[in-house]
């Protein structure tokens, strides 16, 4: 049973209320393993009254109802009522309110969007999200794909659909595959627990399975021919590069009883979050510990033949390694040296995020890898997308493989232009982002801006009320100095104490959770990770002046280009969302121009 009640409309209309409520309560216990709250039962009774009062004229229609249908793999998300008609699904969300709120509209739209994208039986059906505030009368209004109406206008909405009853077995709809894209943490848990990742429709369209197969072939041939291969995967933020790397490591471990594969990350917060989620520190390890152990201190030879490391473009340059370890070598030099000492064969897979270098010492980019290969005494082969093959062609054998370029973002449900929108915005080109924003918002990726932080917090709390798996939190640039006086403490001494694992992984019942909206994560803590809705707290370090962004300058900075690092940092902050984003601009006169230009870029005022 994956819902609390199901039946044709005539069965529902003739069932006594108390008997219906008893069935709802009994099945809720089985489905959720807990007692329904008093407020939940009262809401059911209210919705029952509204449906009995307003649907009786459809008693002869073969409409099928499902109450509290639980969306699989979604942490307990349940639309109030699903009405199945011929080639039509109506998703009904009741709210015991006397007004229509933006959070309720977006929650209802998200149910419709996710059924359309992830529920196999519903792919070819029309979806109508219907929001009903039960304490209103005479209201009927469209908000994009969502129809919002008072209970007494429900019949107007259903009549307008003009649909016959169903001509299929409703059990097939209820039992249909529903395969959402898991978060990175959910995917890592599945891989670690040796569960196959679901055949995610969206991940498939992004080419991840094909890329994994290409990498498995590369590893097989390297082992057979005793080759050393540097494989490189490129991709936009949210394209699934880390998911691909974890899957490749898992495939290597599955086929090799010696477990000679490992996932390394130079992103400390990502390592912390994954290790916290898995309760294990072997499957995912810090890249810098690995480099220090095998590369700098040379404590033996790495036993892993397959090594995956993320953010290859962010590897430290010589100058930074010299400062940290008094070693005259870049991180690529050290990694290639480690690989050179592994006997017989090796495949090192580097995952390359585009335009996300945010730390000092990370600005030298991919040229360091060419120089490291050039210095190696072994014969190396590079397999990479054609767009970066020119970097290596004069140094080693290069095989172009464009299936290793992941250029579709998975993070944002069809809103593949979020990264492009952020890029255009940060370039100061405002007309371009406005058109992109309209398209993105039409695909139900919500983009809001506000000068009221409490309003942003209320939106997140209301939208995700009762949904345990959803995560929302405060993000901010580490260089924004204006934020603390607006109750956003992004100071170094505070943010360095953030417990990143529980901040991302814990639900709103934990004091350490991001959902409490009282602790801030900076670009350093959130890169490579995601929230369902981030509240991005904008600072004066990205300030609109006249016709462009003011160039960021920092006296005494070690960075070669502090302004570019700021741009990259805001790009990271703007591309963390799965369901959307909210930008909070403090009500400070110097940020008035910034607020206006964000509105001009197509973001909607909350």
Secondary structure, DSSP 4 states (H G I P E B T S, - for coil): --SSEEEEHHHHHHS-HHHHHHHHHHHHHHHHSSPPPHHHHHHHHHHHHHHHHHSGGGTTS--EEEEEEEPTTSSS-EEEEEEEETTEEEEEEEE--SS--HHHHHHHHHHHHHHHHHBGGGTTSEEEEEEEETT--S-EEEETTEEEE-GGGHHHHHHHH------S-HHHHHTS-B-PPPPHHHHHHHHHTTPPPP--HHHHHTTHHHHHHHHHHHHHHHHHHT-EEEEEEEE-TTSSHHHHHHHHHHHHHHH-TT--EEEEES-HHHHHHHHHHHT-SSSEEEHHHHIIIIIIS--S----SEEEES-GGG---HHHHHHHH--SS-HHHHHHHHHHTSSS-EEEEEEEETT---STT-TTTTHHHHHHHHH-SS-EEEEE-HHHHTTTTTTSEEEE-GGGEE-S--TTTT-TTHHHHHHHHHHT-HHHHHHHHHHHHHTT-EEEEES-HHHHHHHHHHHTTT-TT--EEEEE-TT--SGGGGT----HHHHTT--HHHHHHS-TTSTTSGGGS-SEEEHHHHTT--EEEEEEEE-TTS-EETTEEPPP--TT--SS-HHHHHHHHHHHHHT-EEEEEEEEE-S-GGGHHHHHHHHHTTPEE-
